[in-house]
Amino acid sequence: MKKYIFMLTVSVLIGTGLMAQPGYQTVTILLQNYENYSNLSKGGTFSENNKNNYVDLFSSQNVEVSSLGIEVNAPKQVSLYKFVDMVKNNFDEESDINVVLSKIKVKNPSKVSDNRYNYTVTATQSLTAFKKDGSDFTSLERVTFEVDYIVSANTAKIVSMEIIEAKKGLYMDAHVIGALTSIKGSLVSSASGTLESKSKFGLGYGINLDYMITENFGITSGLTLMSYSTSYTLSTFNQGAYRTVDIDGDEYDLLATGSNLANDVKLNYMEIPIGVVMKFGGFFTRIGAKYGIAGSSSSSFTDGTLTTSGYYPKYSVTLYDIPEYGFDTYDLSGEEGTVDHKSVLNGFLQLGFNAAISQKVGITFMAFYETSFSAVHESSNANIAAGNGEYTSVLNLVDSPKSTAYGLEIGLRFKLF
């Protein structure tokens, strides 16, 4: 079978070198060379019907080859009959026209059905000739052919032959993300109570850029906007002294106790990944690190009460139950707080599949996991009450919280070049 495929490839190369001749003559010579080199196992030849079907391929708009840059505005590939016309219209029929494939790499045929096979040929293709205006013409490019053919006991026929896009180059994925996210850590030592957290659903979107150095290996980058969310519950809470000023500008230490606090925290990031991508057929994986630039954030209380008081060191007195100064018992439901989160470095792993729609477009499905290497938030004060009716978040009581996310990424994948 390998010898058979090699001979079939030789015929394609010889035929390509003869494209400068008139179309039907070219087809005839290509057919003759194919018969001479195919070496069918039982010594058979093409049936007349197969010959006619084979010749008809070269007037079909479905058989495409490399245009070799013959026309400035020509696409990378054109129908074979158009290519023959382009050669005839551009080059001197009396000059030597040379089309050569070199550095040829042939993949073993894959079986499509009982008697149908498909194989690919990757090569460097060059064309040199004199144009009709007397000038020299040279074109060089890397091409990949895909050949579909049928074999039987003593006949053979090519079904289709076309140039396909090389799998190296730059790809872009435009994607959306759905994930379970969390921001977790233990309660700081200066705060009392029982802290519980629950992961929440987060959304994201962005682009990935994969530059494939080889068919199977490349580097990846891009830009993603991602949100991380967690619901916190805190059974009891004792806030240590938090130095601030009252409505009169007097300095004091704010003290607070609370119970049954429920707080939803959301952190938004703009993430820039750097990593490697490995591809095997339609399956591929990315692994690397993301630098997350801190964006907006929110802190919403859905339950809990907080009782505050203030110690004035200037007067050595503690004040209680003075609402106008913010010393009272408050229901936190519906209150909003502030979160000052940090930029962080995340590690990520993605595993997925690209379902090809065409040579240049596909749909990607990626499962992923990522986690931050450093804390997303740091606070010098373990406080929730900030004075004057202002609040922070339960995240202010968490020691070195880190973000994690896992879920699914769905996108459209385009080959740019």
N, C-alpha and C positions, 0 to 999 in steps of 0.2 A: 504493500500500500504506500509506503514512504517513497519508493521509487516512482510509483504512479503519480503521486502528488508532485514530486520533483519535476518529472517530465511535463506535467500539466503546467507548472509554473514557467518552465523554459518556453513553452509555446506562447504563453501570455507575453513574455519579454520580447520574443522575436516578433510577435504580432505588433506590439507597441512600437518597435523600431521601424515598422513599415507604414505607420499612419500617414506619412506624407503622400502616399499613393492615393489614387482615386478610391472612393469609399468601397465599392463592391469588390474591386480587385484586392484591396487590402483584406477584406473579409475572407475572400477565397484563399489567399496565401496563408492567413492565420489558421483557417480551417485545415489546410493541407499540412501545415506544421504540427497542428494539434494531433492529427491522425498519425503522422510519422513518429511522434514522440510519446504518444499515450501508451503504447505497448500493452494493449488489452490482454487480459489473462488468457483468453482462448483464441487470440489471433483475429478476432472479429474486427469489423470496421463500422463506420457510421451507416445507419440506414439512410435512405434518401429522405425520409421524413425528418429524421434528426438533423440532417444537413440543412434542410430548408428552415427548420426551427432555429438552428444555430445562426444561420445567416440573418434571419429576421431580427435577432437580438440587436444587431448593429444598426438597425434603423429605428430602434425603439428609444423613446425618450426616457426609459427607466434605467438604461445602462449608462453609467456615468464614469468619467475618468478625470484626471487632473488636467486643468487648462494650461498649466505650465507658464502662466503669465503672458500668454501670447498677445492678448489684448489688455491694455492698461486697466480697463474697467471690467474685465472678465471675472466671473466668480471663481472660487478655488476649484470647483469641479463643474463640468458641463456634460450634456448628453454626448455620447460617442459620435453620433452623426454630425453634431455641431462642431466637435473637435476636428473631425476630418475636414469640414468646410473651412474652419479657421486656419488650418495648416495650408490648404490649397490657396486660400485668399491672401495669405501673408508671406509665403515663402516662394522663392524661385524654384520651379520644378526641375530646372537643370542643375541646381546646386546639390551638394551632399547634405542631407538632413539626417541627423543622428539623435535618436532617443535611446538613452541608456538607463537601466536600473542597476544599481550597485549596492553593496553592503546589504544583501538580501537576507531577511530573516523570515522563515516560513514556520507557522504554527501547525502542529499536527491537526488533521481534519477532525471536526466534531460531528458525531452522527446525529442527523436531524430526524431521520426515519430509517426504515429497513434498507433503503437503497439510495438515500439522499444524504449528502454531506456538505459541510461548510468549512472553509479554511481561509486563513488570512496571510497576506504577504506584505511585509513592511520593507521599504527600500528607499534609497536616495535616488531620485529621478532627475535626470538632466536632459536638456534639449539644446543642441547647438545647430545653427544653420545660417545661411545668407538670406536676408529678406529681399523682397522684390525691388526695394530701393537701393540695394547693394550694400546695406549696412550689416554688421554682424549682430547675431542674436544669441544670447545665452540665458538659460533659466535653470535654477537648481532648487529643489525642495524635497522634503521628506514626505512620502505618501504611504498610505496603507490601503491595500486592496482587499476586498472581501468577495470570495468566489463561492457560489452555490452550484453544486452539480449533482447529476443523477447517474448511477451506473447500473448496468444489468449484466446478464451473462456475456454478451458480446457486443454491446453498444454502450455509448456514453454520450452525455449531452450536458453542456453548461446551461444552467437555468438563469443565472444572473451574475453580473460582475460589476462592482462599483467601488469607487474610492470612498473610504470612510475616514472620519476625523481621527487623528492621533489622540491617544489618551493622555499624553503629556500636555502641559500648558496651564493656563490660569482658569479656575472655576470660581463661581460665586453662588452662594446659597442665600436666598432671602427667606427667613424663617420666623415662625412664631413658637413660643414656648409655653407649656403648661406644666407646673411642677408643685410638689409639696415642699415648702420652705420652712426653715426654723432658724431662730437666733437663740442659742442656748449657752448656759453657764451656771455655776453655783452661786448661791446667795453670798454676798460679802460678809465678812466676819463681824462687822460693826452693826449689821441689821439682824433683827430677830424675825422668826416666823417660818412658815412652810411655803416654799415657792414651787409652783407647778407651771409647766409650759405646754402648749399644744401647737403643733405645726399647722400652718394655714396654706391655702392654695395661692400661688403666685403666678404672675404672667410676665412674659418678656417677649421681645422681638428684636431683630437685627439682621446682620449679614455676616457670613463667613467667607473668607477668601482662601482658597487652597491653590497653591502653586505646585503642580506635580512635576518633580524633577525627573522621575522615571514613571513608568506606568503604575508602579506600586508604592512609590514613596514620594512625599513632598513636605512642604512647610505650610502652616496655617496661621491666619490672623483674622482680623475683622473688627466688628463693633456690635455690642449687644446692650440693650437697655433692659434691666432686670430688677424685680422687686422681691424682697424677702419679708415675710410676715410671721408673727407669732402672737398667740393669745396667752397672757400671763394671769395667774390667780395667786393671791397672797393672803393667807388666812389672817395673820396679824402682822403689825408693823410698828416699830418704834424708831423714830428718826432722831438721830443725835443732833447736837446743836449746829444750826446752819446760820452763819453770820450774814445779815442783810440789813436793810434800813426800812423804817416805816414811812407812812405818808407825810410825817413831819420832818423826815430826814434824819431821825434819830437811829443810831445803830443798835441792833439787838440780836440775840440768838433765837432763831425760830425752832421750836420744839413741836413734834407731831407724833401722834399715835393713830393707827388705823386698823380696820378689820375688813375681811372679805373683799379685798380690792381685786377688780378685774380690769385688765388693761390690754388693748390691742395695739401692737407696735408694728409699723411698716417702714422699711428702709429701701430707698431706691438707689441703684448704682448704674453707672455707665461703664461697661466692662470691655477691655481690650485684650484679646487672647494672643498668646504666642506659643506655638507648639509644633508638633509633627503630625502628619496624616499618613496613614497606611491604607492601601486599597487592594482588595483581592476580588476581582470580578465586580459584582454589584455591591459587595459588602465593604465597608470601610470604618476606620476608627481614628479618632483624634485624641491626643493626650498632650497636656502642657499646663501652663499657668495663665491666669487672667489678672490683670491689674484693674481693680474696681475703684472708680472715682466716685466719691460720695456725692449723691444728689439730694433730692428732697426727702423728707421724712414726716411721719405723723405718729401721734400718741393719743388714743381715744380711750377714755374710761367708761366702762359699761355697768359697773357696780362698785359698791364699797362706801365706807364712811371714813372721814378723817377729822380728828380733833387736834386743834393747834393752840399753842400758847407761846408767849415770848418773854425771854429773860433779858432785862436791861442791865448790863454790867455797870453802867454809869450811875444807876440808882440802886443797884443790888436788889431788884424787885422782879418778880414774875407776874405777868398779867394774864388773866383768864377771862373768857366770856365777854369780850369786847369786840363785837362783830365789825364795827367801823374800822378797827385796826387789824382785822383778819384773824382774831382769836375767837374761835367758836367750833362747833361740830358741823361738818359739811357733808352733803351727799355728793359723791363724785360722779354719779351717772350723768353722762352727756358732756362731761368736762373734757377739754382738750389740753394736751401737754406739749412739751417741746423735746426733741431728741437731737443731740449734737453728735452724729456718728462720724466715723473715720473712713478714709480710703484704705483699702486692704488688698492683699495678694491672695488669690484663690488658686487651688489646684483643680483640674477638671479631667474627666474621662468620658468619651462619647463612643458609642457603638451603634451602627445603623446600617441602612440599606438604601441604595439609590435605584429607584424603578425608572428606567429610561423610557422617555416618551419619543425622543428622536436622538440623533447623534449629539445634539448640543443642549438638550433640555431633559430634565428628569425631576421626579418627586422624591424627596429624601424623608426618611423616618429614622430619627436618632433617639436612643435612650441615653441618658446622661446622669452623671453624679458630679457634684463639686462641693468643695468646702474651703473655708478661709483658713489661711495659715496663721493669721494674727487676729487680735481682738477687733471687732467692728466698733466698739464703744468703750471709752474710758471716762470715769468721773472721779474728781478729787473729793466729792461730797456725796455720801449715801443719802440723798434726799429725794423726796417726791414733791413735798410742799416747798415752793420757792418764795412765798410771801406775796402779799398784795393780790391774793386770789390767783396766783400763777402756779403751774405744776409742771413737772418733768414727765417721767415715765418709770415704770417698774424696772426698765432696763438700767436705770441709774443705780439699782441695788444688785446687779448681776456682775460677778467677778469675771473679767476677760471673756465676754460673750463672743461666740463665733457663729458664723452663718453656714448653713448647709442647704443643699437643694438637690432633688432628684425628680426626674420626670421624662417628658417626651417633647422632642423638637420636630416640627414638620415644616418642610420648606420646598421651594422650587430651586433647582440647581441648573445654572447656565454655564456653558463653556464660553469664555470671553475670547480667548485665542490660544 
